[in-house]
Amino acid sequence: MTLDIISNTFKEYFAPFGNIELPNPIPPKGNINQGRTGWQITYVLNEDDHHQVCLDFLASHPEAGITHVRIDSDGKYSYLDTYRESYTFDPNIEGDKERAEKEFLEYNRKIGDELKARGF
């Protein structure tokens, strides 16, 4: 029942972009490449803080960018931290580009470590 709720929420989440569904049954890990719609999705079945099953997915699209979402066992979803795709700096401030690049790289390494710990 819980996996049905998660699967339905996943389908509803992507409904505006086409018919994108999880396999049935849902494997513990997987990838969905929707060439027609441009979505590339990696997902992992996990446990949340209350030891309930949840689905974490990382979705990327050439126009929409990258998003990281968790669908809980009750079908509610939340956005989680994900990679930053760019950084900004003030070219009029000496060293600002280097500072921004360093923060960008450190943040993305941290996110990479968190995603790895979640099974991605």
All heavy atoms as an XYZ file, in Angstrom:
982
protein
N       0.826     -1.199      0.000
C       0.000      0.000      0.000
C       0.867      1.259      0.000
O       0.628      2.168     -0.767
C      -0.937     -0.043      1.221
C      -1.874      1.098      1.292
S      -3.118      0.962      0.019
C      -4.234      2.196      0.532
N       1.877      1.294      0.865
C       2.762      2.455      0.952
C       3.469      2.707     -0.372
O       3.557      3.848     -0.824
C       3.803      2.260      2.073
O       3.122      2.170      3.315
C       4.786      3.408      2.121
N       3.965      1.642     -1.003
C       4.652      1.813     -2.276
C       3.695      2.283     -3.367
O       4.095      3.018     -4.270
C       5.373      0.528     -2.684
C       6.564      0.138     -1.798
C       7.193     -1.154     -2.284
C       7.596      1.255     -1.725
N       2.431      1.886     -3.285
C       1.427      2.387     -4.233
C       1.231      3.886     -4.065
O       1.122      4.625     -5.053
C       0.081      1.671     -4.037
C       0.113      0.224     -4.484
O       0.985     -0.129     -5.304
O      -0.726     -0.550     -3.995
N       1.191      4.337     -2.813
C       1.043      5.771     -2.539
C       2.239      6.535     -3.091
O       2.088      7.563     -3.760
C       0.874      6.024     -1.022
C      -0.466      5.446     -0.541
C       0.975      7.514     -0.697
C      -0.607      5.410      0.965
N       3.439      6.026     -2.835
C       4.662      6.662     -3.330
C       4.654      6.684     -4.856
O       4.944      7.711     -5.482
C       5.908      5.942     -2.771
C       6.067      6.265     -1.285
C       7.160      6.323     -3.558
C       7.143      5.471     -0.577
N       4.313      5.570     -5.463
C       4.279      5.480     -6.926
C       3.273      6.459     -7.531
O       3.567      7.131     -8.534
C       3.949      4.049     -7.336
O       4.049      3.903     -8.722
N       2.100      6.564     -6.928
C       1.081      7.504     -7.425
C       1.527      8.956     -7.294
O       1.294      9.770     -8.190
C      -0.247      7.294     -6.699
C      -0.933      6.013     -7.118
O      -0.685      5.480     -8.199
N      -1.790      5.495     -6.243
N       2.167      9.286     -6.179
C       2.664     10.650     -5.990
C       3.746     10.971     -7.013
O       3.775     12.070     -7.578
C       3.203     10.846     -4.556
O       2.144     10.584     -3.633
C       3.731     12.253     -4.348
N       4.631     10.015     -7.261
C       5.680     10.191     -8.270
C       5.049     10.483     -9.634
O       5.436     11.423    -10.321
C       6.544      8.926     -8.330
C       7.703      9.005     -9.276
C       8.928      9.485     -8.858
C       7.572      8.576    -10.595
C      10.003      9.545     -9.735
C       8.638      8.635    -11.476
C       9.861      9.126    -11.044
N       4.060      9.682    -10.002
C       3.381      9.858    -11.291
C       2.705     11.229    -11.368
O       2.796     11.928    -12.379
C       2.359      8.748    -11.496
C       1.682      8.791    -12.841
C       0.742      7.624    -13.027
C       0.042      7.718    -14.383
N      -0.829      6.579    -14.629
N       2.049     11.640    -10.280
C       1.391     12.953    -10.240
C       2.404     14.094    -10.327
O       2.148     15.116    -10.959
C       0.564     13.094     -8.967
C      -0.681     12.233     -8.941
C      -1.370     12.233     -7.581
O      -1.045     13.089     -6.734
O      -2.230     11.361     -7.373
N       3.550     13.914     -9.670
C       4.593     14.938     -9.689
C       5.028     15.225    -11.129
O       5.208     16.372    -11.517
C       5.791     14.482     -8.849
C       6.906     15.487     -8.771
C       6.938     16.433     -7.760
C       7.935     15.501     -9.715
C       7.958     17.368     -7.691
C       8.954     16.433     -9.656
C       8.959     17.363     -8.643
O       9.969     18.291     -8.585
N       5.203     14.162    -11.919
C       5.689     14.319    -13.281
C       4.573     14.435    -14.314
O       4.857     14.600    -15.507
C       6.634     13.163    -13.648
C       7.993     13.304    -13.025
C       8.333     12.576    -11.905
C       8.915     14.196    -13.539
C       9.582     12.721    -11.316
C      10.168     14.353    -12.963
C      10.498     13.611    -11.844
N       3.313     14.373    -13.911
C       2.179     14.417    -14.851
C       2.229     15.608    -15.814
O       1.928     15.440    -16.999
C       0.855     14.379    -14.097
N       2.608     16.802    -15.362
C       2.651     17.929    -16.312
C       3.673     17.740    -17.440
O       3.624     18.437    -18.445
C       3.037     19.132    -15.444
C       2.675     18.743    -14.059
C       2.863     17.258    -13.991
N       4.589     16.800    -17.276
C       5.682     16.615    -18.238
C       5.515     15.366    -19.091
O       6.386     15.041    -19.883
C       7.026     16.557    -17.503
C       7.204     17.678    -16.536
C       7.116     17.452    -15.170
C       7.439     18.966    -16.984
C       7.271     18.492    -14.265
C       7.584     20.012    -16.084
C       7.512     19.769    -14.722
N       4.450     14.616    -18.889
C       4.239     13.386    -19.644
C       3.965     12.225    -18.715
O       3.821     12.386    -17.509
N       3.915     11.058    -19.291
C       3.605      9.846    -18.539
C       4.897      9.208    -18.037
O       5.466      8.336    -18.698
C       2.813      8.877    -19.430
C       2.309      7.692    -18.653
O       2.114      7.759    -17.454
N       2.104      6.586    -19.344
N       5.354      9.647    -16.873
C       6.586      9.123    -16.281
C       6.203      8.370    -15.016
O       5.625      8.945    -14.093
C       7.585     10.261    -15.962
C       7.906     11.045    -17.225
C       8.848      9.690    -15.337
C       8.752     12.282    -17.008
N       6.518      7.069    -14.995
C       6.126      6.224    -13.873
C       7.304      5.406    -13.370
O       8.238      5.111    -14.114
C       5.013      5.267    -14.298
C       3.737      5.947    -14.712
C       2.638      4.938    -15.038
O       2.347      4.094    -14.174
O       2.113      4.998    -16.155
N       7.201      5.016    -12.107
C       8.150      4.067    -11.533
C       7.783      2.665    -12.001
O       6.607      2.378    -12.252
C       8.080      4.118    -10.003
C       8.592      5.398     -9.354
C       8.146      5.461     -7.900
C      10.098      5.485     -9.460
N       8.768      1.775    -12.094
C       8.446      0.391    -12.429
C       7.615     -0.248    -11.315
O       7.641      0.206    -10.171
C       9.803     -0.293    -12.537
C      10.833      0.747    -12.369
C      10.186      2.008    -11.931
N       6.888     -1.290    -11.659
C       6.106     -2.019    -10.662
C       6.482     -3.491    -10.762
O       6.269     -4.091    -11.808
C       4.618     -1.830    -10.931
C       3.756     -2.436     -9.850
O       4.258     -2.865     -8.820
N       2.472     -2.481    -10.094
N       7.070     -4.054     -9.707
C       7.388     -3.458     -8.402
C       8.580     -2.498     -8.502
O       9.375     -2.582     -9.425
C       7.729     -4.667     -7.536
C       8.225     -5.707     -8.489
C       7.472     -5.472     -9.778
N       8.669     -1.627     -7.509
C       9.746     -0.636     -7.483
C      11.021     -1.303     -6.968
O      11.060     -1.772     -5.831
C       9.390      0.555     -6.563
C       8.073      1.194     -6.987
C      10.510      1.588     -6.581
C       7.555      2.244     -6.010
N      12.083     -1.345     -7.792
C      13.362     -1.868     -7.288
C      13.959     -0.899     -6.264
O      13.605      0.287     -6.253
C      14.247     -1.935     -8.531
C      13.390     -1.608     -9.693
C      12.138     -0.985     -9.183
N      14.869     -1.362     -5.419
C      15.473     -0.484     -4.402
C      16.185      0.741     -4.985
O      16.268      1.774     -4.343
C      16.469     -1.376     -3.674
C      16.023     -2.765     -3.962
C      15.330     -2.739     -5.285
N      16.721      0.600     -6.206
C      17.408      1.703     -6.883
C      17.090      1.612     -8.363
O      16.837      0.528     -8.879
C      18.928      1.575     -6.766
C      19.521      1.727     -5.418
C      20.999      1.434     -5.484
C      21.756      2.721     -5.381
N      23.163      2.546     -5.114
N      17.132      2.750     -9.033
C      16.919      2.693    -10.468
C      17.111      4.024    -11.155
O      17.300      5.059    -10.517
N      17.049      3.957    -12.464
C      17.165      5.136    -13.322
C      16.020      5.125    -14.323
O      15.643      4.068    -14.819
C      18.488      5.122    -14.093
C      19.679      5.240    -13.191
O      19.845      6.243    -12.518
N      20.518      4.220    -13.162
N      15.520      6.295    -14.596
C      14.498      6.463    -15.620
C      15.017      7.535    -16.566
O      15.318      8.646    -16.147
C      13.149      6.895    -15.008
C      12.634      5.834    -14.040
C      12.136      7.177    -16.114
C      11.433      6.273    -13.223
N      15.155      7.177    -17.831
C      15.617      8.127    -18.836
C      14.478      8.348    -19.810
O      14.158      7.472    -20.597
C      16.860      7.589    -19.545
C      17.448      8.592    -20.510
O      16.890      9.655    -20.756
N      18.586      8.248    -21.072
N      13.868      9.499    -19.722
C      12.749      9.844    -20.592
C      13.251     10.750    -21.701
O      13.134     11.974    -21.615
C      11.636     10.534    -19.787
C      10.845      9.601    -18.943
C       9.929      8.724    -19.792
O       9.471      9.110    -20.842
N       9.687      7.531    -19.309
N      13.819     10.147    -22.727
C      14.368     10.917    -23.833
C      13.340     11.813    -24.494
O      13.652     12.921    -24.926
N      12.102     11.343    -24.558
C      11.047     12.140    -25.202
C      10.793     13.437    -24.449
O      10.518     14.466    -25.045
C       9.737     11.339    -25.271
C       9.791     10.091    -26.107
C       8.440      9.377    -26.134
N       7.719      9.390    -24.870
C       7.838      8.488    -23.902
N       8.681      7.491    -24.043
N       7.122      8.566    -22.803
N      10.830     13.369    -23.123
C      10.518     14.547    -22.316
C      11.772     15.263    -21.805
O      11.678     16.372    -21.302
C       9.645     14.165    -21.107
O      10.375     13.257    -20.275
C       8.338     13.544    -21.554
N      12.917     14.614    -21.910
C      14.173     15.223    -21.480
C      14.564     14.943    -20.038
O      15.624     15.365    -19.590
N      13.719     14.238    -19.285
C      14.016     13.973    -17.874
C      14.950     12.785    -17.721
O      14.782     11.753    -18.362
C      12.736     13.689    -17.090
C      11.917     14.899    -16.857
C      10.798     15.283    -17.541
C      12.154     15.913    -15.881
N      10.326     16.473    -17.050
C      11.140     16.876    -16.029
C      13.116     16.104    -14.897
C      11.062     18.012    -15.226
C      13.050     17.226    -14.100
C      12.027     18.164    -14.270
N      15.926     12.930    -16.833
C      16.766     11.832    -16.375
C      16.589     11.769    -14.861
O      16.848     12.752    -14.163
C      18.221     12.052    -16.751
C      18.434     11.985    -18.241
C      19.897     12.019    -18.613
O      20.764     12.316    -17.787
N      20.187     11.716    -19.852
N      16.133     10.618    -14.374
C      15.759     10.489    -12.968
C      16.489      9.299    -12.366
O      16.486      8.213    -12.926
C      14.232     10.286    -12.831
C      13.482     11.421    -13.535
C      13.836     10.174    -11.363
C      12.046     11.100    -13.868
N      17.100      9.520    -11.228
C      17.702      8.455    -10.435
C      16.949      8.409     -9.122
O      16.705      9.448     -8.514
C      19.195      8.732    -10.175
O      19.859      8.874    -11.425
C      19.843      7.617     -9.377
N      16.560      7.213     -8.688
C      15.790      7.113     -7.449
C      16.335      6.012     -6.558
O      16.996      5.081     -7.014
C      14.299      6.876     -7.738
C      14.012      5.560     -8.416
C      13.830      4.391     -7.679
C      13.943      5.478     -9.799
C      13.597      3.190     -8.303
C      13.703      4.282    -10.428
C      13.528      3.131     -9.674
O      13.310      1.936    -10.302
N      16.038      6.146     -5.265
C      16.454      5.187     -4.253
C      15.334      5.075     -3.226
O      14.844      6.092     -2.726
C      17.755      5.640     -3.538
C      18.164      4.648     -2.462
C      18.880      5.876     -4.515
N      14.929      3.850     -2.920
C      14.012      3.637     -1.793
C      14.836      3.725     -0.522
O      15.883      3.080     -0.398
C      13.335      2.267     -1.884
C      12.189      2.148     -2.875
C      11.735      0.689     -2.974
C      11.025      3.042     -2.492
N      14.398      4.519      0.423
C      15.122      4.752      1.665
C      14.178      4.664      2.850
O      12.992      4.379      2.694
C      15.774      6.144      1.649
C      17.134      6.148      1.015
O      17.897      5.217      1.198
N      17.441      7.190      0.261
N      14.727      4.940      4.034
C      13.928      5.105      5.249
C      14.070      6.546      5.710
O      15.157      7.117      5.659
C      14.426      4.188      6.372
C      13.971      2.771      6.261
C      14.311      1.966      7.516
O      14.913      2.515      8.471
O      13.982      0.779      7.530
N      12.956      7.134      6.164
C      13.020      8.495      6.684
C      13.442      8.464      8.156
O      13.792      7.418      8.699
C      11.688      9.227      6.472
C      10.530      8.608      7.236
O      10.754      7.805      8.172
O       9.375      8.933      6.894
N      13.377      9.607      8.804
C      13.795      9.721     10.205
C      12.918      8.908     11.155
O      13.308      8.631     12.286
C      13.806     11.186     10.643
C      14.824     12.006      9.870
O      15.799     11.421      9.347
O      14.646     13.237      9.779
N      11.717      8.545     10.702
C      10.781      7.768     11.527
C      10.769      6.296     11.129
O       9.843      5.566     11.476
C       9.370      8.364     11.402
C       9.315      9.823     11.725
N       9.453     10.311     13.002
C       9.179     10.905     10.922
C       9.392     11.632     12.966
N       9.227     12.016     11.722
N      11.783      5.884     10.359
C      11.951      4.506      9.896
C      10.806      4.041      9.004
O      10.482      2.858      8.963
C      12.169      3.547     11.077
C      13.311      3.963     11.945
N      14.627      3.852     11.551
C      13.333      4.539     13.173
C      15.405      4.326     12.496
N      14.657      4.752     13.502
N      10.199      4.986      8.289
C       9.164      4.681      7.308
C       9.799      4.706      5.917
O      10.724      5.475      5.660
C       8.027      5.715      7.364
C       7.306      5.766      8.693
C       6.524      4.500      8.956
O       5.832      4.000      8.081
N       6.647      3.968     10.156
N       9.280      3.879      5.033
C       9.812      3.850      3.677
C       9.523      5.181      2.977
O       8.489      5.811      3.206
C       9.249      2.657      2.870
C       7.772      2.820      2.589
C      10.008      2.462      1.586
N      10.479      5.620      2.173
C      10.326      6.832      1.377
C      11.102      6.633      0.083
O      11.897      5.702     -0.044
C      10.826      8.064      2.123
S      12.585      8.057      2.498
N      10.847      7.496     -0.859
C      11.564      7.458     -2.124
C      12.268      8.792     -2.307
O      11.637      9.847     -2.252
C      10.595      7.234     -3.295
C      11.287      7.179     -4.655
C      11.678      5.740     -4.978
C      10.389      7.734     -5.740
N      13.576      8.733     -2.482
C      14.353      9.924     -2.812
C      14.657      9.861     -4.296
O      15.052      8.805     -4.806
C      15.671      9.954     -2.044
C      15.496     10.175     -0.556
O      14.429     10.679     -0.149
O      16.422      9.845      0.203
N      14.451     10.979     -4.995
C      14.859     10.984     -6.395
C      15.559     12.278     -6.756
O      15.304     13.335     -6.182
C      13.693     10.681     -7.353
C      12.609     11.714     -7.440
C      12.717     12.792     -8.310
C      11.458     11.590     -6.688
C      11.693     13.727     -8.413
C      10.435     12.511     -6.788
C      10.553     13.593     -7.654
N      16.465     12.140     -7.681
C      17.232     13.242     -8.231
C      16.855     13.302     -9.704
O      17.045     12.336    -10.434
C      18.726     12.968     -8.068
C      19.720     14.076     -8.300
C      19.488     15.223     -7.326
C      21.134     13.569     -8.161
N      16.254     14.414    -10.121
C      15.776     14.551    -11.486
C      16.466     15.734    -12.156
O      16.602     16.794    -11.557
C      14.260     14.756    -11.502
N      16.885     15.520    -13.385
C      17.499     16.622    -14.132
C      16.827     16.747    -15.497
O      16.381     15.763    -16.088
C      19.007     16.415    -14.283
O      19.285     15.265    -15.041
N      16.759     17.983    -15.933
C      16.144     18.314    -17.213
C      16.941     19.468    -17.807
O      17.341     20.382    -17.070
C      14.682     18.717    -17.001
C      13.925     18.886    -18.262
N      13.949     20.064    -18.977
C      13.128     18.032    -18.946
C      13.196     19.928    -20.044
N      12.680     18.700    -20.057
N      17.159     19.462    -19.134
C      17.967     20.526    -19.731
C      17.425     21.939    -19.485
O      18.196     22.889    -19.403
C      17.946     20.207    -21.231
C      17.493     18.811    -21.356
C      16.735     18.465    -20.115
N      16.122     22.074    -19.361
C      15.538     23.408    -19.151
C      15.201     23.676    -17.686
O      15.326     24.800    -17.215
C      14.285     23.561    -20.010
C      14.590     23.560    -21.487
C      13.341     23.583    -22.349
O      12.255     23.897    -21.830
O      13.461     23.277    -23.542
N      14.761     22.647    -16.967
C      14.319     22.834    -15.582
C      15.458     22.741    -14.578
O      15.315     23.170    -13.442
C      13.241     21.808    -15.238
N      16.585     22.164    -14.966
C      17.706     22.017    -14.047
C      17.602     20.748    -13.221
O      16.982     19.766    -13.628
N      18.210     20.780    -12.038
C      18.281     19.620    -11.156
C      17.391     19.849     -9.943
O      17.405     20.929     -9.360
C      19.725     19.373    -10.682
C      20.653     19.147    -11.879
C      19.790     18.178     -9.740
C      22.128     19.090    -11.497
N      16.659     18.813     -9.553
C      15.862     18.878     -8.334
C      16.030     17.577     -7.570
O      16.250     16.517     -8.150
C      14.374     19.164     -8.655
O      13.685     19.424     -7.448
C      13.720     18.025     -9.394
N      15.952     17.665     -6.258
C      16.088     16.515     -5.371
C      14.847     16.487     -4.484
O      14.571     17.458     -3.783
C      17.364     16.676     -4.543
C      17.661     15.527     -3.640
N      18.500     15.662     -2.567
C      17.258     14.243     -3.624
C      18.599     14.505     -1.929
N      17.841     13.634     -2.563
N      14.105     15.399     -4.548
C      12.811     15.325     -3.879
C      12.723     14.044     -3.064
O      13.247     13.006     -3.451
C      11.655     15.362     -4.923
C      10.306     15.210     -4.260
C      11.713     16.644     -5.733
N      12.017     14.128     -1.930
C      11.691     12.947     -1.123
C      10.177     12.812     -1.086
O       9.467     13.767     -0.763
C      12.224     13.057      0.290
C      11.663     11.950      1.216
C      12.349     11.875      2.531
N      13.653     11.246      2.307
C      14.589     11.154      3.242
N      14.400     11.651      4.441
N      15.743     10.563      2.964
N       9.685     11.601     -1.409
C       8.267     11.290     -1.268
C       8.127     10.389     -0.055
O       8.702      9.296     -0.003
C       7.703     10.583     -2.519
C       7.888     11.462     -3.759
C       6.221     10.252     -2.311
C       7.489     10.800     -5.065
N       7.380     10.852      0.941
C       7.166     10.082      2.165
C       6.103      9.006      1.970
O       5.362      9.016      0.983
C       6.756     11.020      3.301
C       7.871     11.972      3.699
O       9.031     11.530      3.782
O       7.576     13.163      3.914
N       6.001      8.118      2.937
C       5.062      6.997      2.863
C       3.608      7.444      2.784
O       2.760      6.705      2.292
C       5.258      6.055      4.049
O       5.059      6.755      5.268
N       3.320      8.679      3.230
C       1.947      9.183      3.165
C       1.660      9.935      1.862
O       0.581     10.479      1.670
C       1.635     10.085      4.358
C       2.532     11.317      4.433
O       3.380     11.525      3.518
O       2.396     12.071      5.403
N       2.652      9.978      0.963
C       2.465     10.626     -0.322
C       2.863     12.091     -0.365
O       2.876     12.696     -1.429
N       3.210     12.663      0.760
C       3.669     14.056      0.766
C       5.116     14.089      0.277
O       5.879     13.164      0.514
C       3.569     14.651      2.166
C       2.138     14.794      2.635
C       2.074     15.383      4.011
C       0.616     15.464      4.453
N       0.483     15.815      5.836
N       5.443     15.176     -0.391
C       6.825     15.279     -0.844
C       7.435     16.593     -0.407
O       6.746     17.566     -0.121
C       6.950     15.085     -2.364
C       6.292     16.116     -3.228
C       6.954     17.285     -3.575
C       5.009     15.917     -3.736
C       6.355     18.234     -4.385
C       4.408     16.860     -4.555
C       5.086     18.011     -4.870
O       4.501     18.942     -5.682
N       8.764     16.582     -0.344
C       9.510     17.772      0.047
C      10.764     17.862     -0.811
O      11.288     16.854     -1.290
C       9.875     17.722      1.531
O      10.583     16.533      1.827
N      11.209     19.092     -0.988
C      12.414     19.329     -1.762
C      13.620     19.276     -0.831
O      13.606     19.852      0.255
C      12.339     20.687     -2.470
C      11.291     20.704     -3.546
C      10.012     21.189     -3.294
C      11.568     20.202     -4.805
C       9.039     21.184     -4.279
C      10.596     20.193     -5.792
C       9.340     20.684     -5.524
O       8.378     20.664     -6.500
N      14.645     18.591     -1.272
C      15.882     18.459     -0.508
C      16.987     19.235     -1.217
O      16.859     19.593     -2.395
C      16.258     16.985     -0.385
C      15.189     16.070      0.221
C      15.637     14.617      0.161
C      14.867     16.471      1.640
N      18.057     19.485     -0.487
C      19.187     20.200     -1.077
C      19.727     19.423     -2.272
O      19.754     18.191     -2.268
C      20.305     20.386     -0.055
C      19.936     21.358      1.046
O      19.042     22.200      0.820
O      20.543     21.277      2.126
N      20.161     20.153     -3.267
C      20.744     19.533     -4.446
C      21.923     20.362     -4.935
O      22.241     21.412     -4.368
C      19.691     19.357     -5.563
O      20.235     18.506     -6.569
C      19.278     20.675     -6.173
N      22.552     19.857     -5.969
C      23.705     20.555     -6.520
C      23.341     21.951     -7.007
O      22.262     22.170     -7.535
C      24.270     19.778     -7.719
C      24.859     18.445     -7.382
C      24.232     17.270     -7.777
C      26.060     18.352     -6.683
C      24.781     16.043     -7.482
C      26.612     17.126     -6.377
C      25.972     15.971     -6.792
O      26.508     14.754     -6.493
N      24.280     22.860     -6.832
C      24.158     24.176     -7.446
C      24.735     24.058     -8.853
O      25.726     23.374     -9.074
C      24.932     25.224     -6.652
C      24.301     25.502     -5.314
C      25.061     26.568     -4.561
N      24.442     26.777     -3.265
C      25.068     27.276     -2.212
N      26.337     27.638     -2.314
N      24.440     27.429     -1.071
N      24.116     24.743     -9.785
C      24.558     24.648    -11.176
C      25.452     25.805    -11.601
O      26.076     25.749    -12.660
C      23.347     24.558    -12.092
C      22.519     23.310    -11.809
C      21.335     23.190    -12.725
O      21.544     22.757    -13.873
O      20.229     23.530    -12.285
N      25.488     26.853    -10.789
C      26.314     28.006    -11.142
C      26.602     28.824     -9.883
O      26.083     28.518     -8.810
C      25.598     28.876    -12.178
O      24.396     29.378    -11.630
N      27.414     29.829    -10.052
C      27.683     30.755     -8.947
C      27.794     32.165     -9.515
O      28.002     32.364    -10.706
C      28.943     30.369     -8.169
C      30.214     30.349     -8.980
C      31.015     31.479     -9.089
C      30.634     29.186     -9.619
C      32.190     31.459     -9.817
C      31.810     29.149    -10.353
C      32.583     30.284    -10.452
O      33.745     30.267    -11.176
N      27.621     33.134     -8.644
C      27.743     34.531     -9.048
C      28.821     35.204     -8.218
O      29.130     34.765     -7.099
C      26.412     35.291     -8.860
O      26.038     35.244     -7.482
C      25.308     34.681     -9.714
N      29.347     36.259     -8.763
C      30.372     37.030     -8.069
C      30.348     38.453     -8.595
O      29.787     38.736     -9.656
C      31.756     36.400     -8.253
C      32.221     36.378     -9.684
C      33.016     37.404    -10.193
C      31.855     35.342    -10.526
C      33.433     37.385    -11.512
C      32.272     35.311    -11.846
C      33.066     36.336    -12.343
N      30.954     39.330     -7.836
C      31.050     40.731     -8.240
C      32.443     40.952     -8.836
O      33.444     40.879     -8.118
C      30.831     41.638     -7.027
C      30.798     43.111     -7.388
O      31.298     43.489     -8.470
O      30.264     43.886     -6.578
N      32.519     41.203    -10.139
C      33.838     41.383    -10.759
C      34.569     42.640    -10.267
O      35.777     42.770    -10.484
C      33.515     41.486    -12.259
C      32.096     41.913    -12.330
C      31.433     41.369    -11.094
N      33.845     43.507     -9.580
C      34.472     44.726     -9.071
C      35.122     44.524     -7.704
O      35.762     45.434     -7.191
C      33.444     45.859     -8.983
C      32.907     46.226    -10.353
O      33.665     46.314    -11.318
N      31.605     46.410    -10.451
N      34.944     43.347     -7.126
C      35.552     43.049     -5.826
C      36.684     42.051     -6.052
O      36.455     40.938     -6.533
C      34.515     42.475     -4.839
C      33.399     43.496     -4.601
C      35.180     42.053     -3.537
C      32.265     42.991     -3.732
N      37.874     42.455     -5.701
C      39.036     41.599     -5.900
C      38.892     40.307     -5.083
O      38.545     40.335     -3.896
C      40.308     42.335     -5.475
C      41.572     41.554     -5.790
C      42.838     42.335     -5.469
O      42.820     43.586     -5.583
O      43.812     41.684     -5.093
N      39.090     39.179     -5.747
C      39.030     37.875     -5.090
C      37.629     37.301     -4.945
O      37.462     36.191     -4.439
N      36.614     38.042     -5.379
C      35.238     37.559     -5.201
C      34.943     36.336     -6.068
O      34.214     35.440     -5.660
C      34.228     38.672     -5.474
C      32.865     38.359     -4.873
O      32.817     37.928     -3.697
O      31.859     38.517     -5.575
N      35.526     36.308     -7.269
C      35.310     35.147     -8.138
C      35.880     33.881     -7.486
O      35.221     32.836     -7.462
C      35.944     35.367     -9.504
C      35.757     34.177    -10.431
C      36.371     34.406    -11.792
C      36.136     33.174    -12.654
N      36.809     33.279    -13.951
N      37.072     33.982     -6.954
C      37.714     32.836     -6.302
C      36.917     32.390     -5.074
O      36.742     31.188     -4.840
C      39.159     33.178     -5.910
C      40.083     33.386     -7.085
C      39.931     34.739     -7.779
O      39.251     35.640     -7.243
O      40.479     34.894     -8.879
N      36.425     33.358     -4.294
C      35.610     33.033     -3.128
C      34.345     32.301     -3.539
O      33.989     31.269     -2.993
C      35.228     34.320     -2.369
C      34.296     34.062     -1.178
C      33.405     35.259     -0.850
N      32.662     35.801     -1.955
C      31.513     35.288     -2.444
N      30.980     34.215     -1.925
N      30.901     35.870     -3.465
N      33.651     32.834     -4.549
C      32.394     32.235     -5.007
C      32.629     30.837     -5.569
O      31.850     29.916     -5.309
C      31.736     33.131     -6.046
N      33.693     30.672     -6.325
C      34.002     29.358     -6.899
C      34.324     28.349     -5.797
O      33.867     27.202     -5.842
C      35.169     29.463     -7.877
C      35.497     28.137     -8.541
C      36.616     28.264     -9.554
O      37.435     29.212     -9.474
O      36.676     27.397    -10.439
N      35.086     28.779     -4.792
C      35.428     27.894     -3.680
C      34.170     27.465     -2.920
O      33.994     26.280     -2.614
C      36.399     28.601     -2.728
C      36.820     27.753     -1.553
C      37.757     28.514     -0.630
C      38.072     27.650      0.579
N      38.674     28.405      1.656
N      33.281     28.413     -2.620
C      32.020     28.084     -1.932
C      31.161     27.142     -2.765
O      30.564     26.199     -2.238
C      31.233     29.358     -1.621
C      31.824     30.190     -0.518
C      31.078     31.493     -0.289
O      30.018     31.722     -0.924
O      31.555     32.299      0.530
N      31.098     27.377     -4.064
C      30.349     26.542     -4.994
C      30.856     25.100     -4.956
O      30.079     24.150     -4.814
C      30.469     27.147     -6.406
C      29.956     26.302     -7.516
C      28.605     26.261     -7.816
C      30.827     25.568     -8.301
C      28.122     25.496     -8.870
C      30.361     24.808     -9.359
C      29.003     24.766     -9.640
N      32.161     24.941     -5.075
C      32.749     23.599     -5.086
C      32.584     22.893     -3.743
O      32.251     21.702     -3.702
C      34.224     23.676     -5.477
C      34.498     24.126     -6.917
C      35.988     24.362     -7.139
C      33.936     23.130     -7.918
N      32.778     23.613     -2.647
C      32.609     23.017     -1.315
C      31.168     22.568     -1.099
O      30.922     21.480     -0.579
C      33.030     24.012     -0.227
C      34.515     24.209     -0.127
C      34.906     25.309      0.852
O      34.022     25.978      1.437
O      36.133     25.509      1.026
N      30.217     23.401     -1.481
C      28.802     23.057     -1.330
C      28.464     21.812     -2.156
O      27.820     20.887     -1.653
C      27.925     24.236     -1.761
C      26.452     23.934     -1.646
C      25.790     24.104     -0.432
C      25.732     23.457     -2.735
C      24.435     23.809     -0.317
C      24.388     23.162     -2.622
C      23.747     23.339     -1.415
O      22.411     23.040     -1.306
N      28.888     21.776     -3.401
C      28.567     20.626     -4.252
C      29.247     19.347     -3.772
O      28.669     18.262     -3.893
C      28.894     20.930     -5.711
C      27.821     21.768     -6.369
O      26.744     21.985     -5.812
N      28.100     22.255     -7.564
N      30.433     19.459     -3.208
C      31.078     18.263     -2.619
C      30.268     17.750     -1.429
O      30.068     16.548     -1.261
C      32.506     18.588     -2.187
C      33.481     18.603     -3.320
C      34.926     18.715     -2.828
N      35.751     19.160     -3.924
C      36.284     20.377     -4.046
N      36.110     21.279     -3.098
N      36.999     20.697     -5.106
N      29.784     18.678     -0.600
C      28.959     18.308      0.553
C      27.683     17.606      0.085
O      27.301     16.560      0.615
C      28.612     19.547      1.374
C      27.765     19.263      2.607
C      27.339     20.557      3.286
C      26.026     20.886      2.740
N      25.026     21.583      3.312
N      27.027     18.163     -0.920
C      25.810     17.553     -1.458
C      26.132     16.184     -2.041
O      25.381     15.223     -1.840
C      25.149     18.469     -2.510
C      24.656     19.754     -1.856
C      24.018     17.744     -3.242
C      23.608     19.559     -0.766
N      27.230     16.063     -2.748
C      27.646     14.771     -3.302
C      27.829     13.728     -2.217
O      27.395     12.581     -2.361
N      28.439     14.117     -1.103
C      28.618     13.196      0.022
C      27.275     12.784      0.619
O      27.064     11.611      0.959
C      29.498     13.828      1.107
C      30.945     14.000      0.676
O      31.359     13.370     -0.323
O      31.663     14.789      1.334
N      26.351     13.746      0.755
C      25.021     13.439      1.293
C      24.256     12.498      0.367
O      23.604     11.556      0.831
C      24.214     14.722      1.508
C      24.739     15.590      2.644
C      24.027     16.921      2.747
O      23.026     17.157      2.032
O      24.492     17.758      3.553
N      24.326     12.733     -0.930
C      23.635     11.868     -1.881
C      24.229     10.461     -1.857
O      23.485      9.469     -1.899
C      23.704     12.457     -3.288
C      22.866     13.714     -3.516
C      23.209     14.341     -4.864
C      21.389     13.410     -3.412
N      25.525     10.375     -1.756
C      26.185      9.063     -1.675
C      25.727      8.321     -0.427
O      25.439      7.116     -0.471
C      27.703      9.243     -1.681
C      28.469      7.968     -1.808
C      29.961      8.249     -1.950
C      30.721      6.967     -2.120
N      32.154      7.200     -2.298
N      25.611      9.034      0.697
C      25.157      8.416      1.944
C      23.717      7.935      1.841
O      23.323      6.983      2.504
C      25.305      9.403      3.113
N      22.918      8.580      0.989
C      21.512      8.168      0.790
C      21.387      7.052     -0.224
O      20.278      6.584     -0.495
C      20.686      9.369      0.330
C      20.427     10.363      1.417
C      19.353     11.352      0.990
N      19.158     12.317      2.037
C      19.362     13.616      1.896
N      19.738     14.101      0.737
N      19.174     14.427      2.915
N      22.480      6.631     -0.816
C      22.445      5.505     -1.743
C      22.506      5.861     -3.216
O      22.388      4.979     -4.062
N      22.704      7.127     -3.524
C      22.817      7.510     -4.933
C      24.195      7.197     -5.468
O      25.154      7.128     -4.764
C      22.529      9.012     -5.106
C      21.075      9.350     -4.986
C      20.549      9.732     -3.777
C      20.239      9.289     -6.092
C      19.211     10.055     -3.654
C      18.902      9.614     -5.982
C      18.376      9.997     -4.763
